[in-house]
């Protein structure tokens, strides 16, 4: 009897280790299912054919809570002051609620550091791209460490609500209007027969070797088109100063900061990954997916860095 008990005492650790490995594997699988948009109550049924058994509601809830904690830590983590430029934009997602489906705007801040590395800093679910909601998002970044003492430029698509919020939170940073969005606005004011010539001339402005030459090119372009397309010329002229602010930054940054293309490329990855979902089950589900994709992109960019830059990013 004593030998049996002694043997029993030696077996549980091995059994427990196997059980823990199995539970970890199942938790990882549940996590991956979550990150593909499956709702909490549907996870068990989705995994049952694969596992041969249905994970309990408690297991599924425990994994969901762990993921939600990760998202909260991401939103609450302390940020540093090493950003020299910010790109700000939003994308729309559909989220279910008890009354049906509503559109949520995901406000996103993408940053370039003083050493040239990049990162999606944070995101926030909002109901509109209003000044108040942008201000709340930017003020939160400010409180967590992005105070803007090193911030030279903030790039936006020209949304008035965001512009107003910037005046309150980062009034000393120069504002850069996105050339891609401006050219789209311009195209709406130009008949098709003139678009190739008119827009082609406008593009030459930002391709100038310096701000002075860009000014000269604008004057020549405006002279050619003012009588034919006065509204188009006014559309560009009224925002020209903010369209040329990128010339005051290092030349190697010009291409990256004269448009919001960098953040738009990140949005394309988000849309590619979320397209099969069509609609999120709730806000928490939406936050998990966006967090997972952003974390994946940040890790990709960090992995592509030379060793010294990786160390800088990890320390921050």
C-alpha positions in Angstrom: 0.0 0.0 0.0 2.8 2.4 0.8 4.6 1.6 -2.5 1.4 2.3 -4.4 1.0 5.7 -2.6 4.7 6.4 -3.3 4.2 5.6 -7.0 1.1 7.8 -7.1 3.1 10.7 -5.7 5.6 10.5 -8.5 3.1 10.3 -11.3 1.0 13.5 -11.0 3.7 16.0 -11.9 4.2 14.3 -15.3 0.5 14.0 -15.9 0.0 17.6 -14.8 2.8 18.8 -17.2 1.1 17.0 -20.1 -2.2 18.5 -19.1 -0.8 22.0 -18.9 0.9 21.6 -22.3 -2.5 20.4 -23.7 -4.3 23.3 -22.0 -1.8 25.8 -23.4 -2.1 24.4 -26.9 -5.9 24.7 -26.7 -5.7 28.2 -25.3 -3.4 29.2 -28.2 -5.9 27.7 -30.6 -8.8 29.5 -29.0 -6.8 32.7 -29.2 -6.2 32.2 -32.9 -9.9 31.6 -33.5 -10.7 34.8 -31.6 -8.3 36.8 -33.7 -10.1 35.6 -36.8 -13.4 37.2 -35.6 -15.3 34.2 -34.0 -17.5 35.3 -31.2 -17.0 34.0 -27.6 -20.1 31.8 -27.6 -19.3 30.3 -31.1 -15.7 29.3 -30.3 -16.6 25.9 -28.7 -18.7 24.8 -31.7 -16.1 25.9 -34.2 -13.3 23.9 -32.4 -15.3 20.8 -31.6 -14.8 19.1 -35.0 -11.0 19.8 -34.8 -10.4 18.8 -31.2 -13.0 16.0 -30.9 -14.5 17.7 -27.8 -16.0 21.1 -27.0 -13.9 23.5 -25.0 -15.8 24.7 -21.9 -17.4 28.1 -21.7 -15.1 28.8 -18.7 -11.9 28.0 -20.9 -13.1 30.2 -23.7 -14.0 33.1 -21.3 -10.6 32.8 -19.6 -8.7 33.1 -22.9 -11.0 36.1 -23.9 -10.3 37.8 -20.6 -6.5 37.3 -21.1 -6.7 38.9 -24.6 -8.7 41.8 -23.3 -6.1 42.3 -20.6 -3.4 42.5 -23.3 -5.4 45.1 -25.2 -5.9 47.2 -22.0 -2.1 47.0 -21.3 -1.4 48.2 -24.9 -3.8 51.2 -24.4 -2.4 52.1 -21.0 1.3 51.5 -21.5 3.7 54.4 -20.9 4.9 56.1 -24.2 8.1 57.9 -24.8 9.0 61.3 -26.3 11.1 60.1 -29.3 8.6 60.9 -32.1 9.6 63.4 -34.8 6.5 63.0 -36.9 2.9 61.6 -36.5 0.5 60.4 -39.2 -3.1 60.4 -38.0 -6.1 58.9 -39.8 -9.1 56.7 -39.2 -10.8 53.7 -40.8 -14.4 52.4 -40.5 -15.5 49.1 -39.1 -18.9 47.6 -38.6 -19.8 46.4 -35.1 -22.9 44.7 -33.8 -24.9 46.0 -30.9 -28.3 45.0 -29.3 -30.2 47.3 -31.7 -28.4 46.1 -34.9 -25.2 47.2 -36.5 -23.3 50.5 -36.3 -20.2 51.9 -37.9 -17.2 52.6 -35.6 -14.4 54.7 -36.6 -10.9 53.4 -35.5 -8.7 56.4 -34.9 -5.0 55.5 -35.4 -1.7 57.2 -34.6 1.4 56.1 -36.6 4.7 57.5 -35.6 8.2 57.9 -36.9 11.0 58.2 -34.3 14.0 60.4 -34.2 16.1 57.4 -35.4 13.8 56.8 -38.4 12.1 53.7 -36.9 8.3 53.5 -37.2 5.4 52.1 -35.1 1.7 52.3 -34.8 1.5 53.9 -31.4 -2.1 53.3 -30.5 -5.7 53.2 -31.7 -9.1 54.1 -30.3 -12.7 53.2 -31.2 -14.9 56.3 -31.8 -18.3 57.0 -33.1 -17.3 59.9 -35.4 -14.2 61.7 -36.6 -15.1 64.7 -34.6 -12.9 67.3 -32.9 -13.9 66.1 -29.5 -13.1 62.4 -30.1 -9.8 63.2 -31.8 -8.9 65.5 -28.9 -9.7 62.8 -26.4 -7.4 60.3 -28.3 -4.5 62.8 -28.7 -4.8 64.0 -25.1 -4.5 60.4 -23.9 -1.3 60.0 -26.0 0.0 63.3 -24.5 -0.7 62.2 -20.9 1.1 58.9 -21.5 4.3 60.5 -22.7 3.9 61.9 -26.3 4.1 65.5 -25.2 5.4 66.7 -28.6 8.7 68.3 -27.5 10.5 66.5 -30.4 7.5 66.6 -32.7 8.3 68.4 -36.0 5.3 67.4 -38.2 1.8 66.0 -38.0 0.4 64.6 -41.2 -3.4 64.3 -41.8 -5.9 64.1 -44.6 -7.2 67.5 -43.7 -10.3 66.5 -41.7 -11.5 69.6 -39.9 -12.2 67.8 -36.6 -8.7 66.5 -36.4 -7.3 69.8 -37.4 -9.1 71.5 -34.5 -7.9 68.9 -32.1 -4.3 69.3 -33.2 -4.5 73.1 -32.4 -5.4 72.2 -28.8 -3.1 69.3 -28.1 0.0 69.9 -30.3 -0.2 73.5 -31.3 3.5 73.9 -31.9 3.9 71.0 -34.3 3.7 71.9 -38.0 0.7 70.5 -39.9 1.2 68.7 -43.2 -1.8 68.2 -45.5 -1.7 64.9 -47.4 -1.0 65.5 -51.1 -2.9 62.3 -52.2 -6.1 63.6 -50.5 -5.6 67.1 -51.8 -5.2 65.8 -55.4 -8.4 63.8 -55.0 -10.2 67.0 -53.9 -8.6 68.7 -56.9 -9.8 66.0 -59.3 -13.4 66.6 -58.2 -13.1 70.2 -59.5 -11.4 69.4 -62.8 -13.3 68.1 -65.9 -11.9 64.9 -67.3 -10.5 66.5 -70.4 -8.2 68.6 -68.2 -7.4 66.2 -65.4 -4.2 64.6 -66.9 -2.6 68.0 -67.6 -3.8 69.9 -64.5 -3.1 67.2 -62.0 0.2 66.3 -63.6 1.3 70.0 -63.2 0.1 70.0 -59.6 2.2 66.9 -58.8 5.3 68.7 -60.0 4.9 71.1 -57.1 5.7 68.5 -54.4 8.4 66.9 -56.5 10.4 70.1 -56.5 13.9 69.9 -55.0 13.1 72.6 -52.3 10.3 74.8 -51.0 11.4 77.8 -53.0 11.2 75.9 -56.3 7.9 74.4 -55.2 6.5 77.9 -54.7 7.7 78.9 -58.2 6.1 75.8 -59.7 2.8 76.6 -58.0 2.8 80.1 -59.4 3.4 78.8 -62.9 0.7 76.2 -62.5 -1.8 78.7 -61.1 -1.1 81.1 -63.9 -1.9 78.3 -66.5 -5.2 77.3 -64.8 -6.6 80.2 -62.9 -8.9 81.5 -65.7 -10.0 78.0 -66.9 -10.4 76.3 -63.5 -10.5 79.0 -60.7 -12.1 76.7 -58.1 -9.3 74.1 -58.6 -6.6 76.7 -58.2 -8.3 78.1 -55.1 -8.6 74.5 -53.7 -4.8 74.1 -53.8 -3.9 77.7 -53.0 -5.8 77.9 -49.7 -3.8 75.0 -48.3 -0.5 75.5 -50.0 1.5 76.4 -46.9 0.5 73.3 -45.1 1.1 71.2 -48.2 4.7 72.4 -48.3 5.6 72.0 -44.6 7.3 68.7 -45.3 10.2 70.6 -47.0 11.3 71.8 -43.5 12.1 68.2 -42.5 15.1 66.0 -43.4 15.1 65.2 -47.1 15.2 61.5 -46.6 11.8 61.8 -44.9 10.0 63.8 -47.6 8.4 60.9 -49.5 7.1 59.3 -46.3 5.6 62.4 -44.7 4.1 64.4 -47.6 1.1 61.9 -47.6 -0.7 59.6 -45.3 0.2 56.6 -47.5 2.2 54.9 -44.8 -0.8 54.6 -42.5 -3.1 53.8 -45.4 -0.9 50.8 -46.2 -1.4 49.6 -42.6 -5.2 50.1 -43.1 -5.1 47.9 -46.2 -3.6 45.1 -44.1 -6.4 45.6 -41.5 -9.1 45.5 -44.2 -7.5 42.4 -45.8 -7.6 40.5 -42.5 -11.0 41.7 -41.5 -12.9 41.4 -44.8 -14.1 37.8 -44.2 -15.7 38.9 -40.9 -18.0 41.5 -42.5 -19.1 42.6 -39.0 -17.6 42.3 -35.5 -19.7 40.8 -32.7 -19.0 43.7 -30.2 -16.5 46.4 -29.4 -14.2 43.9 -27.5 -14.0 41.6 -30.5 -13.1 44.6 -32.8 -10.4 45.8 -30.4 -8.8 42.3 -30.2 -8.5 42.0 -33.9 -7.2 45.5 -34.5 -4.7 45.0 -31.6 -3.5 41.7 -33.1 -3.0 43.1 -36.6 -1.2 46.3 -35.2 1.0 44.2 -33.0 1.9 41.9 -35.9 2.8 45.0 -38.1 4.9 46.5 -35.3 6.8 43.3 -34.8 7.4 42.9 -38.5 8.9 46.4 -38.7 11.0 45.9 -35.6 12.3 42.5 -36.9 13.5 44.3 -40.1 15.7 46.8 -38.2 19.5 46.6 -37.7 20.5 45.5 -34.3 21.2 48.9 -32.7 17.8 50.2 -33.8 16.1 47.1 -32.4 17.6 47.8 -29.0 16.4 51.4 -29.1 12.9 50.4 -29.9 12.8 47.7 -27.2 14.1 50.1 -24.5 11.3 52.5 -25.3 
